[in-house]
């Protein structure tokens, strides 16, 4: 069989399996029933079985040694990276799939309890944003963590199983294998994280010191008495209004979905089809998080969201549609295996658009606030954006450090490691005497492992893209030229070239913390 015939055969076999798997995964997220859980696990295993086929993997490895041209060679490289983690004993691979599915469904079904009443994540966030009662706040914060206790043992077991798989393949652990198959250099990642730490440590400490003074006044306590529930997010991954700008009043009574559609239509990118196929509002038995999924790499792109009338959900909808327009933007000539996105590139697109919800230009042109209000807000918005970046960067460093520790030793004292990292990088005081697997309450640790650093990479690339679009066409909002540039330079290539080269070609410069350092100087 020729190498071209091999690729055609692989696509013919994988394409329907991937589509069925994606539909099953979607159904398990919008309706977390036992039947959907079983179907999701069954279709995931069938897809994994196809990628695990030993003779096929050997043929792919052999074909990689030949000259197949840029597109053929790239397909083989991506196929190799996709198949490699599955080249482990079948029983081990099946157990990982089954456990991942079971844990993810538990996240979808779980609801915290506050004062004897089941509440969703939107209500927990509302309490943490608005309540002045420390007892109520603590109850909401603790409710946000209860899912951790229900999944922690299985998350540890997943880490052990993933490590076993990685070591079967000659890698140190799952962390190292994941980076290798995502075309990320571990040394460069550690250097980037260290650079980001240095760039944000002092601005963050200064900003948080001022924030703590305001919180102490609000809650009538000393700064030394502040605990995690005094902040406005269960993980302190977002800047609270005391250290930012409260934009929520501007969104009261607004149609967040229509505003999102209007944003993309203003730059010539069509999203009506995505929204029509999506599941956008909260209900019981549904995943409480937000995500975008490309079902078939041929136009069936969907979003799950739990929209409420606030700034956070405006940002989130723009973020998810930023993924969606990427998935719709692949060049028509690309073969199926290349009609995909690297994690860094798609997160850059999503973060680029999500940030618009906090920009003066978007607030005036799309949300419709007055020019006078825009002028009054502009400097505060710039400072707020810088605050969001430093807060988020410190959070990513915590997540990355924790996952490295998790895969280095899944049986270590992870509860203590978690709070040591939180105290060091987020400057939060741990609750007195708390012993609980709070780390397991973050869904990414369980079902999106070794992923969080891509958010930081994506945020840096988004800043570079913003600068490039500003220089080329004057900005993003209501500029169809910006949509055309993103379509041509970032979306159309798919994965036909490596992510780092794509970033450099699309933004005009290689990934560098310099853009982040410049942006956070406004704190």
N, C-alpha and C positions, 0 to 999 in steps of 0.2 A: 504494500500500500504506500502510495506517495505521501509526503508530508501534508500536501494540500488536501488529499483525500482523508487523511487522519483528522485534520481539523474539521472538515465537513462532517465527518462521522461523529466527532465529539459534540459538535453543535446540535446535530440531529438527535442525539441521545439526551443531552443535558437540558436543552431548551424546554421541552414539555415538563420534565421533572422539576425544573426550577420554578416554572409558572404555577404548577399545582402546589408546590411547597409554599410559595409566596402567598397564594390565596388562602391556604390553610393557616398560615401564620397570621394573616390579616384577620381571619374569622376568630382566631383564638384571642385576639386583642380586643375586638369590638364586642365579643360575647364569650366570656371566660367560662364556658361550660365544660363538663367532663368530656363530652363527645368531641368538642373542638380541640381540647387538650390532646386526646388520643389521636385525632386525625393529624394534628400538627406534628406530633412526635413521629407518626408513621410516615408522613411525607418527607419530613426532615431526614429520616433514616434512609429512605429510598434514594434521596438526592445524595446523601453521604455515601451510600453503597456504590453509586455510580462513580463517584470521585475516588473511591478507595480501590477500584479495580487494578490489581497489580500489573497485569500485562499492559493495560492502557498506560499506566504511569511509566513503565519501562519504555514504551514506544515514544511517549512524550519526551523523556530524557534523551533518548537516542536522536530524535528529531531536532532537539535544541542544539545539537552539535553540528548541524548542517546550516548552510546559508539559505534562509527562507525569505529574505527580504525584510524590510522594516515591519510591515504589518504581520506577516507570518511569524517572524521571530518574536514579535511582541505578544502575539496570542499564545505562543508556546510558553513564553516566560510566565505570563499570568496564569495559564493552566497549570504549570508546574507548582506555582505558589498556592494555588487553590487546592491541588491534590495532595501536596506534601503532608499537611497535618492529618490527613485521613489514612496515611499509610501505616496504620497501627493495627493491633489485633481487633477483630470484628467485635468481640464482646466488650472490649474497653470503649471502642468508639460508640457502640449502641448505648452503653450505660451513660456516657456523657450526654448524648442527645436526649435520652429519656429524662435525666435529672435536670438539664437545662429547661426543658419544656415544663416540667412540674413546678420548678421554682418560678418561672416567668408567669405562669397562670396564677400562682399564689399572690404574686405582686398585683396582678390585675384584680383579683377578688378582694384583696385586703382593704379594710377601712379602719382607721383609728377610732378610738372612743374618747370623747370629751364629756365629762359630767354625765356619764351613762348613755350618751347618744352617739351613734355611729356618724362620723363625719368624713367628707372627702378631702382631698388635698387642697382644693380651693378654699374650703372653710378653715382649714388649719392655717393657711397663709393669710386669710382675712384676719383671724384672731391675732396672729403675730404682727401684722401691720397696724392694726387699729386698737387693740385692747390696751388699756392702761392698768389692768389688774395683773400683777405678777403671778398670782396663783392660777388664774385662767390661762395665762401665757405658758406657764410651766406645764400645765395639763395638755395644752395643744402640742407643745414641743415634744413631750414624752409620747403622745399619741402618734406623732409622725415617725417615731423610732420603733414602734411595736412590731412592725413587719420584720425588722431585723432579727428579733428573737425567734420568729417563726421559720426563718430560712437559713440562719447562721450555720447550723450543722451541715446542711446540704451545700452551702457555699464553700465551706472548708473541704468537703468531700469532692466537690467539683475541682477545686484547686489541686487536690492530690491527684485526681484522675487526669487532669490536663497536664500536670507535671510528668506523670508516668508516660503519657503519650509523647510529650516533648523529648523525654530522655530516651525513649525507644528510637527516636529519630536522630539522636546524637546532639541534642541541644541541652543547655544548662537547665532550663525550666521553660514554662509556658510563656513567660514574659519575653524571653529571648527569642523563642520560636515565632511569636506573634509579630515582633518587630521585623524579623528577617523576612517573613512572608508578606508583610506590608511595605517592603522596600524602604525601611527606615533603619538608619545606622544608630546603634545604641550609644556609641560614643558621642556622636553629634547630638543626639537627643539629650544626653546628660549635660553636655556643654551648653545647649540652648536653655535648658531648665536652670542651670546655674547662672547664666547671663540674665535670664528673666528674674531670678531671685534677687540678684544684685540691683537690677534696674528698678525693682518695685519695693524692696524692703524698707527703705527710708521714707518714700512717699506714703506707703501704706501705714507705717507706724505713726507718722505725723497725722494722717487723715483719721486713723482709728482713735488716736488720742483725743482729737477734737470731738469725734462722734461719741466717745464714752462720756465726755463731760456733758454733752446734751442729753444722753440717755440717763445719766445719773440724776440730772435735774428733773427729767420727766417722771422717773420712777422713785424719786425721793430716797435715793440711797447713795452710797459712795461708789466711786468707780471700781473699787476693790470688790464690791458686792455684786457686780454685774456677772451674769451667767449666760450661757448660750440662748436661753429663751427670751432674753431681753432684746435680742436682735430680730430682724423681720423675716428671716428665712431659716428653715430648720437646719440647714448646713452652713449658713453664712456665706453662701456663694453669690449672693446678690447684695448690692448696696441698699441699705434701708433709706427711707425718705429723709431721716434726720441728717444723713450724710450725703444726700443726693438732691433730687427734685421730685416732689410729689406730682406726677402727671395724671394720676388716676381721675381727679375731678374732670379733666378735659374729655375723658372717655365715657363718662356716665351717659347712658342713653344712646351711645353710638353703636352702629352695626360694624363690629370688628371685621367680619368676613367681607363685607362690601368695601371697607377701607383697604383691605388687603388686595382685593381684586383691582380696585382703582389704582393702587400703587404700581402694579405690574403692567396694567394696560397703559399707564402713562409712559412707560419706557418700551412699549411695543412687544411685551412678552405676554402671551395668552395663558391664563390660569383657570378660566371658567370650567374647562373640562375636569381639571384636577378637583376643584371644589365640588362639582356635581357628583363625583365618585367618592367623596370623602365622608367621614363620620366626625362631626365637629363639636358636638355639645355633650356635656356630662350626663351620665346615668349610671345606675347600679350595674355591677358585673362587667364594667368596661375598664380598660387600661386608663389610668389617670394621667399618664404622661403624654407627650406629643411626639409624633414621628411621621416621616414620609417614607413611602415604599414604592418602588418601581416594580410592578407586578410582572411585566413581560418584556421590558426593554423595547417596547414598540408603541408606547403612548399611554398605557394604563398605569397612571401615576396617581396615588391616593395619599391622603393625610388623615391621621387620627389626632384629634385635639379635644379639649374640654373648655371651650371658649367662655370667658366671662368678660364683662365690660370694664376692662382695666388696661393699663399700659403694658403690664407683663404679658397678657395674652395677645395684644397687638404685636409686640416684639416677637412672640413665639409664632404667630401665624405668618408673619413676614419671613421669619427664619425657616419655617418648614416649606413655604413656597419657594424660598431660595434654593432649597434642595430640589424641589419639584421642577422648576424651570431648567435646572441643570439636566435632569433626567429626560426632559423633553427636547433638549438642545443638541443631542448627538448628531454628527454628520450622517446624512442618509447612506453614504457609501460604506460606513463602518460595518464590519462583520459583528455578529452578535456578541462574541467574546470581548470585544472592545467597546461595546455600548454600555459602559459602566463608568464609575467615578472612583478616583482615589479618595480615601477618607479626608485627607487634608484639603483637597481641592473643593469637595462638596461642602465641607464645613466652612470654608472661606466664603463661598457664595452665600450660604445661609446666614452667617454672621454679618456679612456686608449688608444684607437687606434687613435683618433684625434690628441693627443699630439705627436704621432710619427712623424708627418710631420715637427716638429720643433726640432727633435733629430739628432745628428750627425750620429748615426748609420744608421738611415733610409735615410738621405740625401746621404750618401755614397753608401749604398748597393742597394737602390731602385731608388732614383732619379739619382744617378750616378755622384755626384760631386767627385772631386779628394780627396785623403787622405790628401794632404797638406792643401787644403781648409778646410777640416773637422777639422783638428788640429787647424787651425787659428780661426775657428768659435766656437769651443767647449765651451770655457769659456763664450763667449757672448751669446751662445744659452742657457746655464744654467741660466744666469742672465735674459735672455728674458723670459724663462719659469717661473721663479719666478715672474717677472713683470706681466705676463699674469694672474697668480694666484691671486696676490694681487688686480689687477684691477677688475678681475671677481668677487672676493669675496666681494669687496665693492659694486659692482653693485647688487649682489644677496641680500645683506642686504638692499639696497634701495628698491628693488622689494618686498621683504618680508614685510618690514615696510609699504610700500604703500598699499599692499593688505590687511593687517590687518586694516589699517585706512579706506580703501574703504568699507570693510564689517562691520566695526564698525559703520559707518555712511555714506551711499552712497550719502547723500545730503550735505555733508560738503564741505568746500572750497578745493576741491581736487587739483586744479591747484597750490595753495600755498603750500599745504602739499607735493606735488611732489617735488617742487623746494627746500623746506626746507630740505628734505631728501637728494636730490642730492648735495646740498651745504654742508651738514654735513658729509656725508660719501664718496662722490666722490671729494669733495673740488673744485667744479666747481662754477663759479660766474654766477648766473642767468642772462639772457638778461634783460637789463634795461626796466622796465615797461611792461614786457610781461605778457599777460593774455590769455592763450590758454590751451586747454586740452592736453598738450603734453604727459601726462601719457597714454592717450587712443591710442596713436600711437604704443604702444607696443602690438603686437597681443596677447601675452600670457594673458594680463590682461582681454581681452575680451573672448577668446575662449579656453584658457588653464588655468583656474583660480586655484589659490593656488597650483601651480606646481613648481615655480622657486626654492624653497629651495631644491628640489630634485637634481638640478644641483650641488649645493654645496655639498650635501651629496655624490652625485655621484663622484665629483672631489676628495673628500677625500678618498673614497673607491678606486678610480682608482689609487691614490698614494700608497695605501696599497697593491693593487694587483701588481702594478709595482715592489714594493720592494719584494713581495713574489716570483714573477716570476724571478726576478734577483737572489735571493738567491737559488731558486730551479734549474733553467736551464740557468742562465747567462743573461737573457734578453728576448726580444720578437721577434725582427726582424730576419726572416729566421731561426727561432727555432721551428720546428714542435712540440717539447715537450711542448712549451708554449701553443700552440693551444690545445693540448690534455689535459693539466691541466685545461685550461679555460672551455673546453667542459665538462670535468668530474665534476669539482668542482662548477662551476658557472652556466653553461647553462643547463645541463641535469636535475637538480632538478626542473626546472620551478618554479611554486609557491607551490610546495609540502611542503615547510617549510617557515616560516616567513623570511622576508628580513634581519632582524638584525642577526638572527642565520646563514643564508646563507652567509652573509658578513664575519662573524667570521670564518666560516668553510672554505670559499674560500681564504681569505687573511691571516688567522692565528691570527687575533686580532679583537676585536670589534671596531666599528667606533670611531675614536678619532681625535681631531684637532691637535694632536701632529705631525702627518705626514705633515700636511699643514704648521704648524709653522716652521718645519725643512726646508721645501722646500723654503719658502719665505725668509728665512734668507740670501739667495744669492742676494737679491735686494740691 
